[in-house]
Amino acid sequence: MLRFLFLFCLSCSFLFAADDITFIADVDGSEQKYVQVMPDGYKPDHPVDVLIALHGHGSDRWQFIRQNRDECRAVRDVAKQYGMILVSPDYRARTSWMGPKAEADLVQIIQDVKARHPVRRVYLTGASMGGASCLTFAALHPHLLDGVASMNGTANHLEYENFQTAIQASFGGAKSEVPEEYQKRSAELHPEKFTMPTAFTVGGKDKSVPPESVLRLARKLEAMGKPVLLLHRKDGGHSTNYADAVRILEYVISASPSTEPQRISSIGSERATSGSGGKIVTFEGKTHVVWQDAKEGGGYFNMIRSLDHETGKWSEPVTLNRGKDNHARPVIAVDREGYLHVVLSGHNSPVTYRRSVKPNDASEWTKAETVGNGTYPVVTCTTDGTLLVTMRASPRWNGVDLFVKEPGKAWTKSSKLVIRDPKMPGYAGYQTGFAWGPEHKMLHFVVDFYESYHTYKARGAHQAVCYMRSPDGGKTWQKAYGDSVKLPARPEDMDILGRHIGPGRNDLPPPVILAQGSLVVDRKGVPHVLYISHQEKPGQVVIASPAATGTWQRRFIHELPKAWPEHRPIGCRGAFTIDAEGNEFALLELKPLSKGWKEGKPSRSLKFSEEGKKLVWVYTKDGGKNYSTKLALPEKTIFNQPNVERSAGFNQIHSGGFPPFLFFDGSSRYRKGKEVIQNNVFFVRN
């Protein structure tokens, strides 16, 4: 049974409402308490993270809620910044030290909080006694935690000599009487239990809780390849300053992986989730995903499934069509009435279209209609239900065509948006992206140019990332500051965000500058284009947006190489999105710098390399002032072609967590002969 007392607390950090919660402990029937502070804008149907803070010796549940010391302010501020539920338990105050009853209470509290809220991840922190106790709890219950941040704690109760009267009362006896309790509550002796990101602060001159055991534990975890951060202040005492406390908390948040992937297919093709066009749309309680399967006999088939948020169950897969090859993949959009629209790519061949018979229902579809000939479609829709599709033109890769379907009418080719340089008749690739401004009034467009003198030689001689926008649903186009763009356009006619001109290479190189459709528009109507540049340094991440000064400003995301100095992205296809609250997210595949780079630029072999990859979120929740990073999948997870939910008409990218994404777990290389490559396809909903 729970009892709530609703209080207002005033700290130097902020004014907040706190629930003082009483519960009956399962372990002994006693009355126990914890404080809960809910985040601003909490929504009971949106996933939320929890930060549990354990107080120090002689204090109680109110220490982290009321006190002005640096450790307490940092915990409150981080919980507020990241929209987390803050929980501060008594855990048998005032001299707990995480004995058996305190341990049982904390397990019960976690279960209770999860029963009442849609909890996604649980983080544990504490200072002094609390710093030791969170390490003990992590060693005992690693499956309950997603990150641990310990401040000035001990990791070895067998050797620790201070506060023994309190510890003996908590543990049920002295070291000589119950040695097994001291052994199992000594985190240093159980480094294998630390499956979650862990961070420590220690002071070299700390006499109250000496740092040696934590230093040893940190070294063990580092040697085991675990995600760990140690802040050792050699002249520090028994306290942690505000900056260090914030740093270790943000580290465990950023380093913890997303939720468990759900398998939606076991026969995904070698390009199952690839593409600049959208693969995921969420609308009124359902999420619909499309991908490409590869079946025995060599056929490629485009598929769709739907997740019902209320029941948590997936629909059976529905086949949309058979594709020509692994380029003939599906993309999806949803209109304001909830009808689903799929465009099924060709490969310099017919591209087809189907619509769901019922709104928000993927079980039945209209007959296929031909859109036009081309490759790599991207689809969106206007407020009146008009559909817009771009695709690389056919034949001979001659730029980008725009096709339009008004309600009740057939598809027509509206215009050629961009055209290839006639001096470069060789291979050309054009990747595009759409994004709408507020109220679907301004349509924004980004395109990559990759042009060559020959089909297999001198490839990529001209590359560029360019932008333009349309105020009338694709009829006319202009630059960011209103200058007209004459169609078909070349980079000189558009806003050029980045460009490369050279002789090209003969080894089928990946691009050295590319956005791959990565475009979002914020709530003020400002477009933001994310692109990767290998021109000056390998794998630079850049976000460009038009400034009030009349020029484009470029923000280099230095936070990524700081967090992952030995890795860099080579591309950003299907990577960039923005949620309902205006938070921006980039889902980037990082490759090791140690192999597969040629003069700072990616080789073709690196494109298909699986070794040492990481999947990482780069995100901002303050309009681009600050960026953070975190793992999107656990270390050593096999993954390929991640694709995040992006704007695709009227889909709803909910705030409160990280956007959903798709990936597959096997090979992305080309088939050999009659070989059939089949992979597991996974969906991650945070």
N, C-alpha and C positions, 0 to 999 in steps of 0.2 A: 504494500500500500504506500502511496506517495502523498505527501502534503506539501503545498506550495505557499510560500510567503513572498509576495511581490514587493520589491523594494527599489528605491532609486538611490544610486550611489554616485558620488561626485569625486572623481580623482582629478589629478592634474592633466590626465590625458584626454578624458572626455566624460560627458554626462551619459549614463547608461542605466537601463533597467536590469535588475538582477533578480533571479528567482532563487530563494533559499529553500531547498528541497529536502524534505525529511523522508527517509525510507526505513523499512524494517529489514535488518541484515539477515540474509538467509543462513549465514554461518552460525549465528548464536541468538537470533531473535531480538537483538538490541536495536535501539533507535539511533540511526546515523544520519549524517547530513552532507550535502554538497551544494555549491552555488553554481548556477547556470546563467550565462549571459548570452542572449540571442543576437545574431548579427542584424544590422540594418537591412531592410528589404527582404527578410527571410520569407520564403515561400514553401509551404508544406509539401508541395509536389515537385520541388527541385532538389537535386542532390546537394548535400552540404558536408563540409569537413568539420571535424571536432578537434580542438586543442585542449588537452587536459594538463593542468599545472599543479604540481605537488609542492606544498609549502615546506619550509625548513623547520628544524628542531625548535620546539617551544612556541610555534605559531599554530594557526588553524586555517580553515578554508577561506578566510577573508584576506589572507596575506596578499595573494596575487590580484585580488579584486580592489583592495583599498590602499595598499602601501605605495609610497612614492619612490621607493628604491628602483634603481635602473632595471634590474631583472624583471620586476613586476610591471613597470611601465612598458617594457619591450614586449612582454607577453600580451598585454592588453592591446597594444598598438598593432602588433602583427595579426592578432585575431580579428581586429576591426578591419585592417587593410585587406585581408584575404577572405572576408565574409564568413568567418568560422564561428561555430558555437564554442564559447569558452566555458570549460567546466573546471571547478576548483574544489576538490573533495577534502573532507577532514581526514580521511583514511586513518582513523583512530588517533586523532590529534590528542595531545600535542607532541608526543614522542613516538611516532609510529615506526619509522625505519623499515617499513614494508615487511612486517611479519605476516604470518599466515592469515590472520583476521583482516588486516589492511589489504592484503592481496585479494582475498575473497570479496571484500567490499568493492574494490576497484573493478574486478571482473563483473560484478553485479551492476555497477554504475554504467559501464560500457554497454552491457546488454540492455539496460533500461533506456539509455539515450538512443540506442539503435532502434528500439521498439517504438519510440515516440517520434523519431525524425528520420528522414531519408538519408542516412549517413553514408557517405562515400568513403572517407578515409579518417583514421584516428591517429593523431600525433600526441606524444607524451613528452612533457618537459618538467623540470623542477630544479631547485637550487639548494645546495648544501645537503641536508637530509633528503630533500626532494630530488636532488641530482643523483644521489646514490640510489634512492628508491625507484626512480624511473629506469635505471640500469638493471636493477634486480627484477622488476616487473617484465622488462623486455626479455631477459634471459628465461623467465618462467613462462611467458605467454607471447611469443613472437608473432603468432598468427592473429593476434588482436590489434597489432600496431602497424602503422605505415611509416613511422619515423620517430626517432628519439633524439632529444636535445638535452644533454645533461650539463648543468652548471655547477662546478666545484663540488663534485661528488666523489665517492670512493667506489671502486669496482672490486674490492676484496675485503670481505668481512672477517676472514680468517686472520688477517694481519692487522686490521684496523683496531686501535686501542682506545679511542676516545668514546665518550658517551655510552660506556658499557652497561651501566645500570639500566638505562632506557632500552638499549638494544636487547639485553637479556630478557627484560619484561616482554618485549615485543616478540622475540624469537622463541620464548618458552624455556629459557635456560641459558647457561653459560656455554662457551665454546667446548669445554670439556664434557658437558652434559648432553648437548644436542649438536654435535659437530656437523651432522648432515644438513641441518637448517642453515648454518653458516656457509657450508660448502655450496649448496644449491642457490643461495642468495648472493653469491660472489660472482658478478658478471664476468670478471676477468677469466674465470675458469671455464666459461662456456661461450667462447667467441663464435662457435658455429651456430649458435642460436640467433645471432644478429643478422637476420635476413633482410632487415629494413635499413634505410639510410640512417646513419648515426653521427651525431656531432657532439663535441665536448669543449668546454672551457675549463682551464685549470690555471692556478697561480703557483709559480715556482716557490714562493715563500709562504704558502698556505700551511699554517701549523694546525689549524682546526681539522681540516680534512686534507692531508698531504696528497700530492698529485701522482705519485709514482704508479699506483695500480691502474689509474686511467691512462697514463702514458703507455704502459705496457699493453693494455687492451687495445688502444688505438693502433699501436704498431702491429699487433696480431691481425687486426681487421684489415689494415692496409696490405699486409703481406698476403692475405687471403683474397685480395681483390675486391673487398667490400666497399660500398660507397661510404666514405668516412671523412669528416673534417675535424681537425684538432686545432684549437686556438690556445697555445701555451704561452702565457705571459710570464716570463721568467722572473720578473720583479714584482709580479702580482701577488696579492694575498687572497683572502677568503671572500672574494666578491667578483662579479662580472659586470663590466661597464655596459651601457646601453647599446652601443654599436656592436659589440661582440655578441650580446644576447640576440639582437635582431639578426645578425649574420648567421648564427648557427640555426636559428629557427627557420629562416628563409632557405638555408641549405637543405634541411631535411624535407621541406615542402617541395622544393624544386627538384630534388633528386629522387623522390618517390614516384614509382610508375603509376600509370592509369589503371583502371579496373580491368578485370579479367576479360579477355576477348571471347566473343561467342562465335563458334563456327557456323557458317551458313551454307557452305558447300565444301565437298571433299574432292571435287573434280575441276577446280578453277584452272583456266588456261595460263600460259606463261605470260599473259598480259591481262590477267583477270580484272584488275581494278585500275588499270592505267588510263590516263587521259586528262586533258585540261577541262573537259566538260564535267558537269555535276553527276555524281553517282548516288547521292543521298538527298532525300527531301523529307522533312518533318512537317506534318500538318495535323493539327487538332487531334493529338493523342496517338498518332501513328507515325512510324518512320518507315519509308520505302527505300530499298536499296537495289541497284542494278549492277550486274557484273557479267563476265564472260566465262562460260564453262568450256571444257574440251572433253569430248566424249570419245570412247573407243571407236576406231575406224577413221579418226582424224577430223571429225566435224567440230566446228565452233558454234556455240549456241549462246544467245544473249538471254539472261535470266532476270527475274525480279522476285523479291520476297518482301513481306511487310511485318514489322514488329508492332504489336498492340501494347502500348505503354501500361494500360490498366491491368492486363492479365500477365504481361511479360512473356507472351507466347508469340512465336513466329508462324506466319502462314506457310503453307507448302509452296515450293518454288514453282513459278510459272514461266514457261518458255515463250519468249517474245518473237524470236526468229532464228534462222540459221545464218551465220555470218560467212563472208567469203574467206577470211583468214584472221590472224590475230590482231589485225588493225581494225576489223569490223566490229567494234565494241559499242555498248549502249551508253546513252546519256539520258538524264531525266530532268523534268521541270514540273511544277505544279502551279495551276492558275488560282485566282482569288476565290473561285468556287470549289476548289479542291480536286478538280479533274487532273489526272496524271497524264503527262505527255512524254513519250519516249521517242528518241531519234536514234536509229540504229545505223551505225556507220557502214560505209563501203570502204574500198581501198582503190581510189581512182575509178570508182564504179558506183552504181546506184545506192543512194542513202534513203532509207525508208522511215516512215513515221506511223505511230499508233497512239490512240488515246484510250484511257480507261472508260468503260461504259458507265460506271458509277463514280461519283466523287469519293475520293479518299479510299478507293477500293481497287486493288491490283489483281483481282481474280478473273476479270473478263475485259477483253480489249476489242476495239474496232478493227476492221480489216486494214492491212498495210497500204499506205499510200507512198508514192515516190516523191521525195523532196527535190532531188537533183543528183548530179554526179560529183563525188569528191571524197574527202577523208577528214577525219578529226573534227566532227561536228561539235558545236557548243550551242545550247538552246536556252532561251528565256522567253517571257511573255509579258505583254502590256496589261494595263488595267482592263481593257475591253476584251481580252482573250486572244488578241493577235499574237501569233508565234513568230519569233525571229530565230533563224539558224545561220551561223557562219560555218564555213568549211573550206579547207584548202581546195582550190579549184582543180578541175580535171579537164583536159589532159595536161601533162607536162608541168604540173605544180605551179600554174600561172596565177599566183596571188591568192586572195581570199574573196569568195563570193558570199553575198547575203541573200538568203531566201526568206520569204514572208508568207504566212498563211493567215488571212483574216478569217474571223468566225464564219463557218458555212461555205467557205470558198476553197479552191485548190491552191496548192503551193505555186508560187511564182518566184523567179529570180528577180530580186529588186534592184540589185546593183553589184558591181565589183568594188569592194571596199579598198583593197590594196592590190597592186600589180607588181609582178616580178620585173627586175631590171633586164631589159632585152639584151644587154651586154653579158649577162650571166645566164646562159640557157641551160646550165646543168641542174643538178638536184637542188630543190628548194623546200624548206619547211617553214610553215607559218602557224604558230600556236596563238590562240586568241582567248580572250576572256571578257565577259559582260558583267556589269554591276549597275544596279539602279540607285539613284539618289532618293531622298525623302519623297514619299507619296508617289513614287514611280514616275516622276516628271522628267528627270534627266537620265538618259542612258549613257553609261561610260563604257569605254572600250579600250583594251590594250592588245597589242599584237607584237609578236617576235618575228623578225626577218632573219632567215638563215639561207643565204644564196651562194651559189657555186658556179665556177666556170665550166666544170665538167660533172658528169654523173658520179664518178668515183674518185676523181682527182681535183685538186684545188678546191676542196669543199670548205664551206664556211668563210669564203673570202670576204663576204659582206654580212655583217650581223648588226641588228639594232633592236632596241626595245622602244616602242612608240605608243603614243596615246592620242585619242580624240574622243569627242562626246557628241551626242545627238539630243536636241531638245524636243524632237517630234517623232520619237519611236523609230529612228533609223532612216528617215527620209532625207534629212540634211545633216551635215557634220561640221564640227568646229573644234578649234583648239581649246585648251583649258580657259583661255582668257577671251574667248569669243570670236577670234579670227576664223573666217570660213575655210573649210578644207574642201578642195575640189577632188572629186572622185574620177577614176581610181587613184588612190593616193600612193605616194612614195614617202619615205621618211622625212624628206625635206618639206613636205606639205603638212606634217603632223608635229606634235611635240615629241622631240627626240630625248629620251631619258638616258640612253646609253648607246654607244655605237662602237663597232670594231670594223676596220677596213685593213685587209692584208692580202697576201698572195694565196691564202688557203693552205690546207694540208692534204696529204695524200693517204692518211691513215684513218679515214672516216671519223674525224674527231667530233666529240660532243661540242655544243656551243660554248663560247667563252663569256657570253653575256645573254641572259635569258630570264624572262618573267613567267613563261609558260601559263599565261592566263591569270596570274596572281594579282587580283585587283579587288579592293573593297572601297566602300563609300561610307564615311562616318555620318552621324546624325545631323551634322551641319551641312552636309552635301559636298564635303571635300573628298576627292578621290585619293586613294593611297595605293601605289603600285610597289609590290615587293619584287625585287629581281636579284639574281646572283651574278656576280662579276668575278671573272678570273683574270682580268686584264692587268691589274697592278699587283694583286696578291691572290693566292688561291682561295676560292670560296668566300668572298666578301658578300655579306648580306646587306642589301640596301633597301630602304623604303623611301620612295620619292612622292612628293605631293606639292601641288601648286600653293605658293605662299601669297600673302596679301601684297607683297612687294612687286608682284607681276612676274616672278621667276619661280621655277621649280626648286624646291629645297630637297636635299638628300641627307638622310640619316643613316649612317653606317652603324650596324648593330654590333658593337664591340663586345657586348655581354656574352655573345655566343663563343667566340674564341677564348675569352677569359675562363668560361666554364668548362670548355672542351678543347684545350689547347692543341691536342694531337689529332683533331678531326675537323673536317670542313664539309659543307654541302657541295654537290656538283650541280644540283638543279632544284626546282621548287614546284614541279607539276602537281596540281591538286592540293596545294599546301596552304593557301592564305584565306582567312575568313574573318568575319566579324559577327558578334552575337547581338542580341536584342538590346543590351545595355551599352553597346559601343566598344566593348573590349575586343582587341585584335589578337589573333592567334595565327602563328605559322607553324606547320608541322613539317619538320625538315629531316631528311635522311642524311646522316653524316658518314663520311668515309674516312678511313685513316690516311693521314698525310704521308705515312711511311712507304706507301706502295701505290703504283698506278698513276702517278702524276709525271708530266713531262714539261719541264721548265715552268712549273707552277700552274700548269693547265691539265685538266683531266684527260686521260687516254680513253680510247674505246673499251679497252679491257676493264678499266675501273668501273665503267657504267654497269657491267654485269657481275662485278665482284661481290661476293657475299661476306668476305672476311672482315671481321672487326667493325661492322656497321653499328650505328646507334640511331634510334628514332627519338627526336627531341622536340619538345614544344618551345617556341620563343613567343612570348606574349607580353602585352601591356594592358594594364587596367586603369591607367591614368592619362589616356589620350596621347601616348607616345613619349611622355616625359621620362619614364623608366621602363626597362625591359627586363624580364626574368626568363630563366630557362628551367626545364625539368624534363626528365625522361618520360616519354609517352609509352614505352614498352620496357620491361625489365631487360637488364644487360643480357647479352647473348641470345636474345630472342631472334629467331629467323624470320625475316620479313622482307617484303618487296612491294613497290608501287603503292605506298600509303596515299589515301585520297580522303580528304576531310569534307564535311558538309559545307557547301558554300551557297551563296545567293543563287537561286535558280527559279526565279519568278516570285512566288508568294510563300515559300517555305519559311518555317519559324525556327531560327537557331537560338535556342533558349540560353539564357545566362545562368550563372550559378555554378558552372563547372567548366570543363573543356568540351569543345564540340565533338560529335561522334565522327568516327572515321573507319574506313575499310583498309585491309591489306591482305596479301596472301603470303604463305610461308615457304614457298619453294623457289624453283629456278625461274628467272625471267629471260633466259637466253633463247635464241632461235632454235627451232626443232632441227634435228638431223634426219634427213630422209623421211621415212614414214613413222618416225617416233611420235608418240603422244605424251606430252607433258601435262601432268595433273597435279594441282596444288590445293591445299586447304585455304579457303577464303574466310576471313574473320571480320567481325564487326565489333567495334569498341564504343560503348556508350558510357561516358563518364558521369 
